[in-house]
């Protein structure tokens, strides 16, 4: 299965959990998988607030940066 191609909601969360746990355990590819799975979800949530596309991109990017920065601290 290709990253980001999950169709069932439970599969999305399982893949997100797996990616996150692998990343926390030290596997950088886990973060890649987490981003691939969850970026579409984040995108839809942010767009639901009717932000313009450029603002949505900024919010999604800032969300990922906050996660990485928090993990590093």
C-alpha positions in Angstrom: 0.0 0.0 0.0 1.3 3.4 -0.9 1.7 6.1 1.8 -1.3 8.4 2.0 -3.6 6.0 0.2 -5.5 4.7 3.2 -9.3 4.7 2.8 -10.7 3.4 6.0 -10.7 5.8 9.0 -9.4 3.1 11.3 -6.6 2.4 8.8 -5.6 6.0 8.8 -5.3 6.1 12.6 -3.5 2.8 12.7 -0.9 4.0 10.2 -0.6 7.4 11.9 0.0 5.7 15.3 2.5 3.3 13.8 4.4 6.2 12.1 4.4 8.3 15.3 5.6 5.4 17.5 8.4 4.5 15.0 9.5 8.2 14.9 9.5 8.5 18.7 11.5 5.3 18.8 14.2 6.9 16.6 13.1 5.9 13.1 13.0 9.1 11.0 11.0 7.3 8.3 8.2 7.1 10.8 7.8 10.8 10.7 7.7 10.6 6.9 4.9 8.1 7.1 3.0 10.1 9.7 3.2 13.2 7.6 2.0 11.3 4.5 -1.0 9.9 6.3 -2.0 12.9 8.4 -1.4 15.8 6.1 -4.6 15.3 4.2 -6.5 15.1 7.4 -4.9 18.3 8.7 -5.6 19.9 5.4 -9.3 19.2 5.5 -9.7 20.3 9.1 -7.9 23.6 8.4 -9.8 24.2 5.1 -13.1 23.7 7.0 -12.3 27.1 8.7 -12.4 28.6 5.2 -8.9 29.8 5.2 -7.3 30.6 1.8 -5.1 27.9 0.4 -1.8 29.8 1.2 -2.9 30.2 4.8 -3.9 26.6 5.0 -0.4 25.6 3.8 1.1 27.8 6.5 -1.1 26.3 9.2 -0.3 22.7 8.2 3.4 23.4 7.9 3.4 25.1 11.3 1.6 22.2 12.8 4.3 19.8 11.7 7.1 22.1 12.7 5.5 22.4 16.2 5.4 18.6 16.6 9.1 18.3 15.5 10.2 21.2 17.7 8.3 19.9 20.7 9.9 16.4 20.2 13.3 17.9 20.0 13.0 19.9 23.3 
